[in-house]
Amino acid sequence: MEEVRIVPTGETHVEGIARALDIVARERRYIGFIEGPPLEGARRFIKDILAGAGVQMVAVRGHEVVGWCDIIRNPIVGFQHVGRLGMGLLPDCRGLGLGKRIAVETIRAAHEAGMERIELEVFASNGRAISLYQSLGFVVEGVKKRSRKLDGEYDDNVLMALLGERR
């Protein structure tokens, strides 16, 4: 497999991120979307990140975006030290250690941007992701029972958090 680089998101990555997000969403298993947002929505999201709303890294193979990880800062006064993590990888890039690589780099960037608490929600059925997050130091803080019902099937959301150093 061609080398995969982990790099900060730039405007040149918008279409690739939108494509990757759509592919992962259509799997209907790993993220809350069942299809990616329109390209303009992705463009606005990336523009907001680049303007300081959070941090995002992309995994790039050649010129193709094969994954992303973002941590979006909570904009509410009193909660601005908190960020919410979201990530995904294309199916052929899973199980290769890329998830850990991209998450580590994104968490580092979030800490450098002043985020002290990083939160996430992950479907209970996604044991591989839960193991990854635990290996990074995330702890389970709770479970939202039957929080998703898709195709007649329920799934719980596991609430996890990583606490950084106090500033």
ChimeraX commands (.cxc) that place a marker at each C-alpha (Angstrom):
marker #1 position 0.00,0.00,0.00 radius 0.5
marker #1 position 1.21,3.49,-0.84 radius 0.5
marker #1 position 2.42,5.57,2.13 radius 0.5
marker #1 position -0.27,7.50,4.00 radius 0.5
marker #1 position 0.66,10.93,5.31 radius 0.5
marker #1 position -1.11,12.67,8.21 radius 0.5
marker #1 position -1.34,16.40,7.50 radius 0.5
marker #1 position -3.33,19.40,8.72 radius 0.5
marker #1 position -6.46,20.03,6.68 radius 0.5
marker #1 position -6.30,22.70,4.02 radius 0.5
marker #1 position -8.82,24.10,1.58 radius 0.5
marker #1 position -7.44,21.75,-1.09 radius 0.5
marker #1 position -8.77,18.78,0.92 radius 0.5
marker #1 position -12.46,19.79,0.95 radius 0.5
marker #1 position -13.63,17.59,-1.92 radius 0.5
marker #1 position -11.62,14.61,-0.66 radius 0.5
marker #1 position -12.98,14.97,2.87 radius 0.5
marker #1 position -16.55,15.26,1.55 radius 0.5
marker #1 position -16.02,12.11,-0.54 radius 0.5
marker #1 position -14.50,10.12,2.35 radius 0.5
marker #1 position -17.25,11.25,4.73 radius 0.5
marker #1 position -19.91,10.16,2.24 radius 0.5
marker #1 position -18.33,6.72,1.79 radius 0.5
marker #1 position -18.13,6.10,5.56 radius 0.5
marker #1 position -21.64,7.50,6.15 radius 0.5
marker #1 position -23.19,5.21,3.54 radius 0.5
marker #1 position -21.87,2.19,5.46 radius 0.5
marker #1 position -24.54,3.14,8.05 radius 0.5
marker #1 position -22.47,1.71,10.93 radius 0.5
marker #1 position -19.80,4.04,12.23 radius 0.5
marker #1 position -20.97,7.65,12.19 radius 0.5
marker #1 position -24.29,9.40,12.77 radius 0.5
marker #1 position -24.77,10.42,9.14 radius 0.5
marker #1 position -26.19,8.05,6.54 radius 0.5
marker #1 position -24.79,10.18,3.71 radius 0.5
marker #1 position -22.29,12.98,3.49 radius 0.5
marker #1 position -23.38,16.62,3.52 radius 0.5
marker #1 position -23.49,18.63,0.29 radius 0.5
marker #1 position -20.09,19.88,-0.87 radius 0.5
marker #1 position -20.92,23.45,0.19 radius 0.5
marker #1 position -21.66,22.25,3.72 radius 0.5
marker #1 position -18.29,20.52,3.86 radius 0.5
marker #1 position -16.62,23.64,2.49 radius 0.5
marker #1 position -18.20,25.81,5.25 radius 0.5
marker #1 position -17.21,23.28,7.93 radius 0.5
marker #1 position -13.56,23.29,6.78 radius 0.5
marker #1 position -13.57,27.08,6.49 radius 0.5
marker #1 position -14.79,27.33,10.11 radius 0.5
marker #1 position -12.07,24.93,11.27 radius 0.5
marker #1 position -9.40,26.92,9.47 radius 0.5
marker #1 position -10.79,30.07,11.11 radius 0.5
marker #1 position -10.26,28.57,14.58 radius 0.5
marker #1 position -13.41,26.57,15.36 radius 0.5
marker #1 position -11.29,23.49,15.93 radius 0.5
marker #1 position -8.51,21.36,14.50 radius 0.5
marker #1 position -8.55,18.72,11.81 radius 0.5
marker #1 position -6.03,16.34,10.31 radius 0.5
marker #1 position -6.43,14.26,7.18 radius 0.5
marker #1 position -4.87,11.00,6.12 radius 0.5
marker #1 position -3.70,11.32,2.51 radius 0.5
marker #1 position -2.56,8.50,0.21 radius 0.5
marker #1 position -1.10,10.03,-2.93 radius 0.5
marker #1 position -3.65,12.76,-3.59 radius 0.5
marker #1 position -6.61,10.87,-2.07 radius 0.5
marker #1 position -8.06,11.71,1.35 radius 0.5
marker #1 position -8.54,8.33,3.03 radius 0.5
marker #1 position -9.48,9.55,6.50 radius 0.5
marker #1 position -10.04,12.50,8.79 radius 0.5
marker #1 position -10.08,13.37,12.46 radius 0.5
marker #1 position -11.39,16.63,13.82 radius 0.5
marker #1 position -11.89,18.13,17.24 radius 0.5
marker #1 position -14.35,21.01,17.29 radius 0.5
marker #1 position -14.22,23.47,20.16 radius 0.5
marker #1 position -17.39,24.14,22.16 radius 0.5
marker #1 position -18.09,27.85,21.47 radius 0.5
marker #1 position -20.11,28.49,24.67 radius 0.5
marker #1 position -18.42,30.62,27.34 radius 0.5
marker #1 position -17.35,28.38,30.20 radius 0.5
marker #1 position -17.05,25.36,27.90 radius 0.5
marker #1 position -14.43,26.57,25.44 radius 0.5
marker #1 position -11.79,24.29,26.93 radius 0.5
marker #1 position -13.81,21.33,25.57 radius 0.5
marker #1 position -13.61,19.80,22.10 radius 0.5
marker #1 position -15.66,17.09,20.41 radius 0.5
marker #1 position -13.83,14.44,18.38 radius 0.5
marker #1 position -15.08,12.90,15.17 radius 0.5
marker #1 position -13.15,10.68,12.79 radius 0.5
marker #1 position -13.39,8.11,10.04 radius 0.5
marker #1 position -11.28,6.03,7.67 radius 0.5
marker #1 position -12.09,4.47,4.32 radius 0.5
marker #1 position -12.71,0.71,4.62 radius 0.5
marker #1 position -9.43,-0.39,3.01 radius 0.5
marker #1 position -7.46,1.78,5.44 radius 0.5
marker #1 position -8.80,0.30,8.67 radius 0.5
marker #1 position -6.78,-2.03,10.87 radius 0.5
marker #1 position -3.44,-0.56,9.73 radius 0.5
marker #1 position -2.76,1.76,12.67 radius 0.5
marker #1 position -3.88,4.88,10.77 radius 0.5
marker #1 position -6.71,5.59,13.22 radius 0.5
marker #1 position -4.26,5.84,16.09 radius 0.5
marker #1 position -1.80,7.92,14.07 radius 0.5
marker #1 position -4.37,10.47,12.97 radius 0.5
marker #1 position -6.05,10.64,16.39 radius 0.5
marker #1 position -2.73,11.21,18.19 radius 0.5
marker #1 position -1.81,14.07,15.84 radius 0.5
marker #1 position -5.24,15.68,16.12 radius 0.5
marker #1 position -5.32,15.42,19.92 radius 0.5
marker #1 position -1.84,16.99,20.06 radius 0.5
marker #1 position -3.05,19.88,17.89 radius 0.5
marker #1 position -6.17,20.31,20.05 radius 0.5
marker #1 position -4.07,20.49,23.22 radius 0.5
marker #1 position -1.79,23.04,21.55 radius 0.5
marker #1 position -4.94,25.05,20.69 radius 0.5
marker #1 position -5.89,25.08,24.39 radius 0.5
marker #1 position -8.47,22.32,24.53 radius 0.5
marker #1 position -8.17,20.44,27.80 radius 0.5
marker #1 position -11.11,18.04,27.60 radius 0.5
marker #1 position -11.88,16.01,24.49 radius 0.5
marker #1 position -15.23,14.26,24.30 radius 0.5
marker #1 position -16.72,11.80,21.87 radius 0.5
marker #1 position -19.65,9.49,21.34 radius 0.5
marker #1 position -19.15,6.10,19.72 radius 0.5
marker #1 position -21.67,3.40,18.91 radius 0.5
marker #1 position -21.44,0.50,21.36 radius 0.5
marker #1 position -21.36,-1.87,18.38 radius 0.5
marker #1 position -18.04,-0.33,17.25 radius 0.5
marker #1 position -15.74,-2.27,19.54 radius 0.5
marker #1 position -12.65,-1.56,17.44 radius 0.5
marker #1 position -13.12,2.21,17.87 radius 0.5
marker #1 position -13.81,1.89,21.61 radius 0.5
marker #1 position -10.56,-0.08,22.00 radius 0.5
marker #1 position -8.68,2.58,20.03 radius 0.5
marker #1 position -10.04,5.40,22.19 radius 0.5
marker #1 position -9.23,3.52,25.39 radius 0.5
marker #1 position -5.67,2.94,24.17 radius 0.5
marker #1 position -5.39,6.74,23.79 radius 0.5
marker #1 position -6.48,7.31,27.40 radius 0.5
marker #1 position -10.19,8.00,26.89 radius 0.5
marker #1 position -12.47,6.74,29.66 radius 0.5
marker #1 position -16.13,5.79,29.50 radius 0.5
marker #1 position -18.29,8.36,31.26 radius 0.5
marker #1 position -21.69,6.93,30.43 radius 0.5
marker #1 position -23.95,5.21,27.97 radius 0.5
marker #1 position -27.00,6.56,26.17 radius 0.5
marker #1 position -29.17,3.46,25.83 radius 0.5
marker #1 position -30.94,2.86,22.52 radius 0.5
marker #1 position -29.87,6.30,21.30 radius 0.5
marker #1 position -29.91,5.29,17.64 radius 0.5
marker #1 position -32.56,3.33,15.80 radius 0.5
marker #1 position -31.65,2.65,12.19 radius 0.5
marker #1 position -33.10,-0.02,9.95 radius 0.5
marker #1 position -35.13,-1.26,12.92 radius 0.5
marker #1 position -32.03,-1.89,15.03 radius 0.5
marker #1 position -31.04,-0.02,18.20 radius 0.5
marker #1 position -27.52,0.92,19.19 radius 0.5
marker #1 position -26.25,2.57,22.35 radius 0.5
marker #1 position -23.90,5.55,22.33 radius 0.5
marker #1 position -20.90,5.27,24.60 radius 0.5
marker #1 position -19.78,8.65,26.00 radius 0.5
marker #1 position -16.03,8.93,26.43 radius 0.5
marker #1 position -13.61,11.70,27.40 radius 0.5
marker #1 position -9.92,12.41,27.58 radius 0.5
marker #1 position -8.74,14.95,30.11 radius 0.5
marker #1 position -5.58,16.89,29.26 radius 0.5
marker #1 position -3.42,18.95,31.55 radius 0.5
marker #1 position -5.01,21.91,33.35 radius 0.5
marker #1 position -3.82,25.26,32.13 radius 0.5
marker link #1:1,2 radius 0.2
marker link #1:2,3 radius 0.2
marker link #1:3,4 radius 0.2
marker link #1:4,5 radius 0.2
marker link #1:5,6 radius 0.2
marker link #1:6,7 radius 0.2
marker link #1:7,8 radius 0.2
marker link #1:8,9 radius 0.2
marker link #1:9,10 radius 0.2
marker link #1:10,11 radius 0.2
marker link #1:11,12 radius 0.2
marker link #1:12,13 radius 0.2
marker link #1:13,14 radius 0.2
marker link #1:14,15 radius 0.2
marker link #1:15,16 radius 0.2
marker link #1:16,17 radius 0.2
marker link #1:17,18 radius 0.2
marker link #1:18,19 radius 0.2
marker link #1:19,20 radius 0.2
marker link #1:20,21 radius 0.2
marker link #1:21,22 radius 0.2
marker link #1:22,23 radius 0.2
marker link #1:23,24 radius 0.2
marker link #1:24,25 radius 0.2
marker link #1:25,26 radius 0.2
marker link #1:26,27 radius 0.2
marker link #1:27,28 radius 0.2
marker link #1:28,29 radius 0.2
marker link #1:29,30 radius 0.2
marker link #1:30,31 radius 0.2
marker link #1:31,32 radius 0.2
marker link #1:32,33 radius 0.2
marker link #1:33,34 radius 0.2
marker link #1:34,35 radius 0.2
marker link #1:35,36 radius 0.2
marker link #1:36,37 radius 0.2
marker link #1:37,38 radius 0.2
marker link #1:38,39 radius 0.2
marker link #1:39,40 radius 0.2
marker link #1:40,41 radius 0.2
marker link #1:41,42 radius 0.2
marker link #1:42,43 radius 0.2
marker link #1:43,44 radius 0.2
marker link #1:44,45 radius 0.2
marker link #1:45,46 radius 0.2
marker link #1:46,47 radius 0.2
marker link #1:47,48 radius 0.2
marker link #1:48,49 radius 0.2
marker link #1:49,50 radius 0.2
marker link #1:50,51 radius 0.2
marker link #1:51,52 radius 0.2
marker link #1:52,53 radius 0.2
marker link #1:53,54 radius 0.2
marker link #1:54,55 radius 0.2
marker link #1:55,56 radius 0.2
marker link #1:56,57 radius 0.2
marker link #1:57,58 radius 0.2
marker link #1:58,59 radius 0.2
marker link #1:59,60 radius 0.2
marker link #1:60,61 radius 0.2
marker link #1:61,62 radius 0.2
marker link #1:62,63 radius 0.2
marker link #1:63,64 radius 0.2
marker link #1:64,65 radius 0.2
marker link #1:65,66 radius 0.2
marker link #1:66,67 radius 0.2
marker link #1:67,68 radius 0.2
marker link #1:68,69 radius 0.2
marker link #1:69,70 radius 0.2
marker link #1:70,71 radius 0.2
marker link #1:71,72 radius 0.2
marker link #1:72,73 radius 0.2
marker link #1:73,74 radius 0.2
marker link #1:74,75 radius 0.2
marker link #1:75,76 radius 0.2
marker link #1:76,77 radius 0.2
marker link #1:77,78 radius 0.2
marker link #1:78,79 radius 0.2
marker link #1:79,80 radius 0.2
marker link #1:80,81 radius 0.2
marker link #1:81,82 radius 0.2
marker link #1:82,83 radius 0.2
marker link #1:83,84 radius 0.2
marker link #1:84,85 radius 0.2
marker link #1:85,86 radius 0.2
marker link #1:86,87 radius 0.2
marker link #1:87,88 radius 0.2
marker link #1:88,89 radius 0.2
marker link #1:89,90 radius 0.2
marker link #1:90,91 radius 0.2
marker link #1:91,92 radius 0.2
marker link #1:92,93 radius 0.2
marker link #1:93,94 radius 0.2
marker link #1:94,95 radius 0.2
marker link #1:95,96 radius 0.2
marker link #1:96,97 radius 0.2
marker link #1:97,98 radius 0.2
marker link #1:98,99 radius 0.2
marker link #1:99,100 radius 0.2
marker link #1:100,101 radius 0.2
marker link #1:101,102 radius 0.2
marker link #1:102,103 radius 0.2
marker link #1:103,104 radius 0.2
marker link #1:104,105 radius 0.2
marker link #1:105,106 radius 0.2
marker link #1:106,107 radius 0.2
marker link #1:107,108 radius 0.2
marker link #1:108,109 radius 0.2
marker link #1:109,110 radius 0.2
marker link #1:110,111 radius 0.2
marker link #1:111,112 radius 0.2
marker link #1:112,113 radius 0.2
marker link #1:113,114 radius 0.2
marker link #1:114,115 radius 0.2
marker link #1:115,116 radius 0.2
marker link #1:116,117 radius 0.2
marker link #1:117,118 radius 0.2
marker link #1:118,119 radius 0.2
marker link #1:119,120 radius 0.2
marker link #1:120,121 radius 0.2
marker link #1:121,122 radius 0.2
marker link #1:122,123 radius 0.2
marker link #1:123,124 radius 0.2
marker link #1:124,125 radius 0.2
marker link #1:125,126 radius 0.2
marker link #1:126,127 radius 0.2
marker link #1:127,128 radius 0.2
marker link #1:128,129 radius 0.2
marker link #1:129,130 radius 0.2
marker link #1:130,131 radius 0.2
marker link #1:131,132 radius 0.2
marker link #1:132,133 radius 0.2
marker link #1:133,134 radius 0.2
marker link #1:134,135 radius 0.2
marker link #1:135,136 radius 0.2
marker link #1:136,137 radius 0.2
marker link #1:137,138 radius 0.2
marker link #1:138,139 radius 0.2
marker link #1:139,140 radius 0.2
marker link #1:140,141 radius 0.2
marker link #1:141,142 radius 0.2
marker link #1:142,143 radius 0.2
marker link #1:143,144 radius 0.2
marker link #1:144,145 radius 0.2
marker link #1:145,146 radius 0.2
marker link #1:146,147 radius 0.2
marker link #1:147,148 radius 0.2
marker link #1:148,149 radius 0.2
marker link #1:149,150 radius 0.2
marker link #1:150,151 radius 0.2
marker link #1:151,152 radius 0.2
marker link #1:152,153 radius 0.2
marker link #1:153,154 radius 0.2
marker link #1:154,155 radius 0.2
marker link #1:155,156 radius 0.2
marker link #1:156,157 radius 0.2
marker link #1:157,158 radius 0.2
marker link #1:158,159 radius 0.2
marker link #1:159,160 radius 0.2
marker link #1:160,161 radius 0.2
marker link #1:161,162 radius 0.2
marker link #1:162,163 radius 0.2
marker link #1:163,164 radius 0.2
marker link #1:164,165 radius 0.2
marker link #1:165,166 radius 0.2
marker link #1:166,167 radius 0.2
view
